[in-house]
Amino acid sequence: MKWTRSLSWVLCPEGLTENEMKQLAKSEKVAIYASNVANLVLFAAKVYASVQSRSMAVIASTLDSLLDLLSGFILWFTDYAMKKQNPHQYPIGKQRMQPVGIVVFASVMATLGLQILFESGRQLLTKAQPDRDPTKQKWMIGIMVSATVVKFVLMVYCRRFKNEIVRAYAQDHLFDVITNCVGLAAAVLAIRFYWWLDPVGAIFIALYTISNWAGTVMENVWSLIGRTAPPEFLAKLTYLIWNHHEEIKQIDTVRAYTFGNHYFVEADIVLPEDMALGRAHNIGETLQEKLEQLSKVERAFVHIDFEYSHKPEHKPKRAS
């Protein structure tokens, strides 16, 4: 009974009922669907505003919207691909497809951000001022204001949830609000006061976008190279393992390291030397299944031993 309460606390920290969990999942799907539709519609509108206004700041803001749109598509595609399992070609699954896709995508998009920087710098150096139509400028202002308002509403709505994906959308909406405001302010000030404020605003937006995506790339790189889990998660694993069965005499090793978006867990436990093989196997197998119920664990490996004074079973290979 003690273990049941502990496991439910780990899996459902909010203590929601099954109906509440279903309703929450439905609301999260609505938030994701609304975000994707808004990203698509607003991107098309901002492309039109960019073409009509020829403002570098608006173009840079549109590039940021393109990043959000394509990143959402990559997340959807990789999630779909990971669900289509092929144990013969991919015996341990395709969990690394998502971070690999994000790294490749961000590398390509970084070149577009650099192009914005170069073009804005060229305009500043050559003092090139694009022709502007007052009527088209009004359309641009209306579109950018509408996009900012929609993104702000979506940001507030998505922040109500604790789901990591929905909160990621909320963060993207916040970035869009910032870039939209900067782009709109730069474009309007360039029309009313100094023309060079437009390329300067574009440079700020491009640098802001590149820096944010650089952080995203680094997070996904860390997830690919097998970085250790935080101490709190290791402590939680140790607690679950120690309370799994009364016959566990000692915990020799507990490891958890990134494998894509989730963790691989390795646990070495010590059981009595005279315990029957079948009983020891059942303890290890049920512990493995219990660990793999955790939402952050992709796969768990449990090694059973009867003493703990031996040398490590695996030695890392040194690079030649």
N, C-alpha and C positions, 0 to 999 in steps of 0.2 A: 504494500500500500504506500509506503514511503517513497518507493521508486516511481510508482505511478504518478504521484503528485509532482515529483521532480521532473519527470519527462514531459508532462503536460505543461509545466511552467516553461520548459525550454522550447517546446514546439509552439505553444499558444500563450505567449507571455501576457496577453491581455485578458485571458480567461473568457473568451467569447463563446457563445453557444454555436451550434452547427448552423442554425438559421442566420444568426448574425454574421458568421463567417461567409456564408453564401451571399448575403446582401452586400457585405463589404467587397467581396470579389467582383460582384456585378457593378458596383459603383466605381471600382478601380478600372474595369474594362471601359466604362463610359468615359472616364477621364482620359484614358489612353486614346480611345477612338476620337474623342473631341479634339485632342491635341494634334493627332495626325491629320485630321481633316482641316483644322485651322492652319497648320503648317503648310499644307498643300495650297489652300486658297490664298493665304496671305503671301506666299512666295510668288504665285502667279501675279497677284496685284502689285507686289513690289518690283517685279520684273518690268511690268508696264510703267510704273513710276520711274524706274531707272532709265528706261529707253526715252521716255518723254522729257525728263528733266535733265538727263546727261550729267547728273551730279555724282561726283566720285564718292561722296559720303553716303549717298543713298545706295550706290552700287555696292559699297563695302558692307552696308547693312544687309543688302539682299544676299550677298555672299554668305553672311552668317546664317541667314534663313535657309540657304541651300545646304549648309552643313547640317543643320538640324533635320531637314527633310531627308537627306541621304543617310544620315546616321540612324534615323528611325527605320529606314528601309533595310539597312544592314543588320540592325538588331532583329528585325522581323525575319529576314532571310536566314540568318545564322541560327535563330531559334527553330525555324522550320527544318533546316538541314540537320540540326542536332537531334531532332525528334525522330528522323528517319534513320534508325539504327541499322548498321550492317556489321554484325559481329565478326564476319570473316575478313573484311577489309579494314575495319576499325575496331579491333577487339576491346579497346578501352573507351570507346565512344569518340565524339567529336566536340568535346567541351572547350577545346582551345580555338575553335573556329571563330567565336565571337571576338575575343581579344585580338586575334590575328587580323580579322577583318577590320577592326577599328584602327589598328596601327597602320595597315596599308592605306585605308581610306584617309586617315588624318595626314599621312605623308603626301598623298596626292593633293589634298585640299590646301596643304601648306604652300604648295607652289602657286595656287590661285591667290592666296593672301599676299605672297611676295610680289605677284604681278600687280596687285592693287597698290602696294607700296611703291613699286618702280614707276607706275603710271602717275601716281600722285606726286612723287618727287619730280618727275619730268615736267608736269604742269607748273610746279613751283619754280623750277629752274628756267623754263622757257616762257613763263608768265602767260601760258595758253589759257584763254578764257572761252569756254564753249558758249555758243549762242543760246539764249534762254527766252522762251515764250511765256509771258505772264499767265496766259490761260492754262498752259501745261503745268506751270508751277503750282497753281491752285489745286489741280488734280493730284499732284505729288504730295502736297501738304495734307490734303484730305485723306489720301490713302495711308500715309505714314501715321497720322493721328489715329485713324481707325485701327490700324495694325497694332499700335501701342496699347490702345484701350483693350482690345481683344486679348492680347498677350498678358496684360496685367490681370484681367479677370480670370484667365486660365491659370495663372500663377497662384492666385489666392485660392482657387478651387483645388488645385492639385496638392497644395501644401496641407490640406486637411488630412491627407492619408499618410500612413507610415510605410507603405510598400516602397521598396527601393527604386523600382522602375518609375512609379508615378512621381516620386520625389525628384528623380532625375529629370523628368519632364518639367517639373516646377522650376528646377534650377535653370533649364534651358529657356523657359519662358522669361525668367528674370534677366538672363543675359540678353534676350531679344528686346526686352523693355529698355535696357540700358543702351544697346546699340541703336535702337530706333530713335530714342531721345537724342542721342549724340548726333546721329545722322540728320535728323530733322532740324536740330538746332544749327548745325553747321551749314546745311543747305539754305535755311532761311536767313541766317546772318550773312552768308555770302551774297545773297540777293540784295539785302537791304544795305549792307555796309561794305565789307571787304571781300573780294572774290577769292582770295587765297585761304579764307577760312574753310572753304569746301574741301580742297585737297588735304588740308591739315586735319580736319575731322576724319577724313577717310583713312589717313595714316594712323590716327589714334584707334579707330575701330579695327583696322587690320592687325595692329599690334596686340590689341586686347583679345581678338579672336584667336590669333596664333598662340598667345601665352596660355589661354584657357585650354586649347586643344593640346598644347605641349604637356600640360598637367595630366590630361586624359591619357595621352600616349604613355607617359611614365607609369601611371597606375596599371595600365594593361601590360606593359613590359614586365613590371614586378610580378604580375599574376602568371606570366609565362615562364619565368625562370625559377619557380619553386621557392618563393619567399615564405618564411615561417609565419604561422598564425600569431595574432597578438596574444600576450600573456593571459588575458581574461578568458579567451577561448580555450587555451590549453588548460587553464585551471578548471574550466567547466568540464572538459573531457576527462580530466583526472578524477573529478568528483563522480562523474557517471560511471567510470570504470571501477573505481574503488567500491561503490555501492551496488555493483552489478550482482555479485555473489559473495556469500560469506566465506567460501573456500579460497578466495583470492588472498594469498599471503602477502604479496608485495607487487607493486607496479615497478617494473624495471625501466621502461622507456615509454614516453608518450610524445609522438611527433605529429604535427599537422602543417602541411605546406601547400601552397597554392597550386592548383591545376586548372587553369582557366579561371572561371569565376567562383569555383568551389575548392574545397580542400581534400587532399588525400590524407588519411589518418593512419598512423602506424602505432600499435600498442603492443608492448611486451609485458605479459603478466606471469607471475610465479604461482604455481599450484603445488599441492603436496606431491612428493615424489612417488608415493605408493597409490596415487589415485588411478582408477581404471581409465584406459584410453577413451572408451566411449563417453564416460562422464566428463572428462577433460575436454573432449571434442565438442560436446553439447554446450559447455560453458563458454568456450571460445566462439562458437558459431552464433549463439544468441547474443553475445556481446557485439560481434560484428554487425549483426542485423540491427541492434539497438543504436549503435553509432551511426549507421547509414540512414536511420530515420531522421537525423538532424538535417535541417534544410541546407546548411552550409557544407555538408559532407558529401562528396561525390562517391568516394569509395573508402572502405576501412579494411585494414589488414591487422589481424590479431595473431601474435606469435605466443605460443605457450611454452613455458620452460619450468624446470623444477629447482633451479638455482639462479643466482644473479651475479656471481663472482666471475663469470667468464668474460672474455674480450668481446667487443662488438662483432656481430655476425657479418656485417657488411662494411667494407672499407672503400671509401671514395677513390675513384681512379684519378691519378694525377695527370694533368695535361703534359704531353711530351714536348 
